[in-house]
Amino acid sequence: MSSPELVLDVLRAELRAASITYKELATRIGVSESSVKRLFGQKDMALSRLAQICQVTGIALEDVLRRAADARPQADALTLPQETSLVANPRLLLVAICCLGYWTLEQVIETYRLTEPECITLLAELDRLGLIELKPLNRYSLRVSNAFRWLPDGPVQRYFRSHIVEDYFAGGFDRPGEALMCLPARLSAASAQEVGQKIGQLAGELARLHRNDRRLPVDEREGYTLLLGFRSWELAAFTALRRE
């Protein structure tokens, strides 16, 4: 389904939720009921007409557009060639991670030593790779879902292990909201699977909070990273002490 069709579907749903019929809408915008039916029967609608309908019905146009964008099919992961392209250029990977954090172009160039033309070029490359959809005025929307994950043992995860893990765990984990735990346990396969599902739920909750806090001013938000690992494992030094 195309983006215009999704917008119309969302608008129909909003009208139903507000108990506004096609006949009532026709009266409000000064056309016949059959004309309204034709408008919604098409696969597209002029932006001016869409804005008019939202205005006379009290439906927020930005909410309609946001819901339509959220409803588009989105990928949960990149492909191997896409991730390989990201790690081949650390600056491209940096901007990709900024995009996943909903940074604006202005925030990126204010924070990092990237020029505006360079950053725009990197955004265009991310558009080509399918991570974002670049829009006018250098704005963008993500083409990946809220359940997005890097490929298991893929190029980006291997890059993180090589360059990030040591630096990440060098911190004290002693600031408000921070935590570091290493909790060994002997579990059945079923219990281990249950823990894995709960980790997925935690990641979903983090994504929800991340989306909600986008509405807050920039100076009220700080970058946090949740680094999770859960696998059958024993420290090599301990394994060396096992009896034959």
Sequence and secondary structure as in RCSB ss.txt:
>XXXX:A:sequence
MSSPELVLDVLRAELRAASITYKELATRIGVSESSVKRLFGQKDMALSRLAQICQVTGIALEDVLRRAADARPQA
DALTLPQETSLVANPRLLLVAICCLGYWTLEQVIETYRLTEPECITLLAELDRLGLIELKPLNRYSLRVSNAFRW
LPDGPVQRYFRSHIVEDYFAGGFDRPGEALMCLPARLSAASAQEVGQKIGQLAGELARLHRNDRRLPVDEREGYT
LLLGFRSWELAAFTALRRE
>XXXX:A:secstr
  HHHHHHHHHHHHHHHTT  HHHHHHHHTS HHHHHHHHHSS   HHHHHHHHHHHT  HHHHHHHHHHHS  B
SS  HHHHHHHHT HHHHHHHHHHHTT  HHHHHHHSS  HHHHHHHHHHHHHHTSEEE GGG EEESB TT   
 TTSHHHHHHHHHTHHHHHTS   STT           HHHHHHHHHHHHHHHHHHHHHHHHGGGS GGG     
      S   HHHHTTS  
